[in-house]
Amino acid sequence: RAFMGKLKPFLDKVKTYDEVINCYRITGDENIVMVVSIKNQKHLERLIDQFIVYGETKTQIVLSDIVRNGPIKPL
């Protein structure tokens, strides 16, 4: 979650990180979700250290794919 006044600077800066695969603005308690590619835990720690000047971070790690690129079915 970006700190007050830090969202716009973060949105500009996040485009410069090679690790960021996807970055989404979302609704709800958080305002950003990102998918990143990292080498190891130390790399993740350094990346988080760069992000925390813009706001609070929460980290989840994908353990496995259950459904990937599932088809979009008409409703």
C-alpha positions as CSV (number, residue, x, y, z in Angstrom):
1,R,0.0,0.0,0.0
2,A,1.5,3.3,-1.1
3,F,2.0,6.1,1.5
4,M,0.0,9.3,0.9
5,G,1.6,11.2,-1.9
6,K,3.9,8.3,-2.9
7,L,1.6,6.4,-5.4
8,K,2.4,8.5,-8.5
9,P,6.2,8.5,-7.9
10,F,6.0,4.7,-7.3
11,L,4.0,4.1,-10.5
12,D,6.7,6.1,-12.4
13,K,9.6,4.3,-10.7
14,V,8.2,0.7,-10.9
15,K,8.5,0.8,-14.7
16,T,12.3,0.9,-14.4
17,Y,12.7,-2.4,-12.4
18,D,13.7,-5.4,-14.6
19,E,12.4,-7.7,-11.9
20,V,8.8,-6.5,-12.3
21,I,6.9,-8.7,-14.7
22,N,3.4,-7.3,-14.1
23,C,2.1,-4.4,-11.9
24,Y,-1.6,-3.9,-11.4
25,R,-3.5,-1.1,-9.6
26,I,-6.3,-2.8,-7.7
27,T,-9.3,-2.0,-5.4
28,G,-9.5,-2.9,-1.8
29,D,-7.2,-2.5,1.2
30,E,-4.1,-2.7,-1.0
31,N,-3.6,-0.5,-4.1
32,I,-0.9,-2.4,-6.0
33,V,-0.2,-6.0,-6.9
34,M,3.0,-7.0,-8.6
35,V,4.5,-10.1,-10.1
36,V,8.2,-10.1,-9.9
37,S,11.0,-12.5,-10.9
38,I,13.9,-12.8,-8.4
39,K,17.0,-15.0,-8.1
40,N,16.9,-15.8,-4.4
41,Q,15.8,-14.5,-1.0
42,K,18.5,-11.9,-0.7
43,H,17.5,-10.5,-4.1
44,L,13.9,-10.3,-2.8
45,E,15.1,-8.6,0.3
46,R,17.0,-5.9,-1.7
47,L,13.9,-5.4,-4.0
48,I,11.6,-4.9,-1.0
49,D,14.1,-2.5,0.6
50,Q,13.8,-0.3,-2.5
51,F,9.9,-0.5,-2.5
52,I,9.4,0.3,1.2
53,V,10.3,4.0,0.8
54,Y,7.0,4.2,-1.2
55,G,4.8,2.3,1.2
56,E,4.0,-0.9,3.1
57,T,4.8,-4.2,1.4
58,K,3.2,-7.6,1.8
59,T,4.9,-10.6,0.1
60,Q,3.3,-13.9,-1.1
61,I,5.3,-16.6,-2.9
62,V,3.6,-18.9,-5.4
63,L,4.2,-22.5,-4.5
64,S,2.6,-24.1,-7.5
65,D,0.3,-23.4,-10.5
66,I,-3.1,-25.0,-10.2
67,V,-4.6,-23.4,-13.3
68,R,-2.5,-21.4,-15.7
69,N,-3.9,-19.5,-18.7
70,G,-7.4,-21.1,-18.4
71,P,-9.8,-20.3,-21.2
72,I,-12.2,-17.4,-20.8
73,K,-15.7,-18.9,-21.2
74,P,-18.8,-17.0,-22.2
75,L,-21.1,-16.3,-19.3
